[in-house]
Amino acid sequence: MPRAHRLSCASVLFFGLVLHAPGSLQRAWVPLGARQVDFRSDHDVLRASGEGRFKRIRLVVEGGDLEIFDVRITFGDGATFAPVTRFYFKGKSRSHVMTLPGAARVIRWIDFYHQSLPPGRRGKATVRLYGRR
């Protein structure tokens, strides 16, 4: 294979990857907010600070073992979605991905109840919210 042909193939491959990079970056998980929860209370609201529309969300808990349940998501237009959920977080773990109904939505906040694992434990944990377009 002539050297000029090898270079042009490499160039096409390189530029093809560059042109497709933005699409793959858009599919990455975007941080939308975080809330430190106290194990003495059982209810919190995590306000989303990220911008844009999302089709899926995921929660990550750090700093303590936690059970999260009775989740209600409020969208930018005021509509709400309450998926049937009960998540158990041990160490640093992720929830199942929650697919939002309809088209991509703006997330305003997530209202949720929680308790420490095992129940009665003292301390704090951080709940992080991520969205995917």
Buried (B, 14 or more C-beta within 10 A) or exposed (E): EEEEEEEEEEEEEEEEEEEEEEEEEEEEBBEBBBBEBEBEEBEBEBBBEBEBBBBBBBBBBBBBBBBBBBBBBBBEEEEEBEEEBEBEBEEEBBBEEBEBEEEEBBBBBBBBBBBBBEEEEEEEBBBBBBBBB
